[in-house]
Amino acid sequence: MTMEPMNQIMMKLEQLQKQMNELQSTTEKVDAFISPNTPSREVKIYKSANKKSTLDVTSMLSGSKMYNKNKHEEFTYKGKIIIGITEHGKDYEKAYLSKGRAKVILSEMLNHTFSKRYGVGFSRDNGVHIHGGSVKDGKVRGRILSIFYTDRNQYVFQIEEGPAEKTETGAFKLKKKERKVQKFLSLDEALEMAHEVKDYIGHEEMVNHLRGAPLYDILPTEYPRAVANT
């Protein structure tokens, strides 16, 4: 058995070191991109558009801004799915949906049980209604995101917006509906959207869990380093 000349061994070591440096560089770039300490990323997961209106579903799930530190030293998670509707030539409105609520609604759509649970047709007794709002410059604005299933096998996404009041529990109560936008989706479009959004949520949960910053409330003893430094 012959031994390799020293210069060949050194060349192989240099090549190995170069490969390790390239791997480290790639890892650092990926780590920086998915780090919970980076600014929040808004990713457009789904879009449906026609001449009348456009529906966008956007993710705002990860990033250090998705956590609030409360008086109990816990990091409370506040990531959302954003539903945006544009009626061309009219208005644009967006509403926010919690990650957990989104998964429930999407599962009902994918299991074809939405109409059984929420009914068929347009009324306050049918569909699912998510109330929200915001306060800007002292003005309270409320919004209601409604999702209906019709007797024509369509899903209708609707956002109503207007002045509101904030209750003692922190909820928003819409006083007057000033704007309303809608987007109709065929059954196939709605199922495509539901698959894409639900899968994306699952992927984000897995990636961030492996990073040590799960997309849930985090107790003081379980602070991920990147979040604890924010």
Order of alpha helices (4+ residues) and beta strands (2+ residues): alpha-beta-beta-beta-beta-beta-beta-alpha-alpha-beta-beta-beta-beta-beta-alpha-alpha
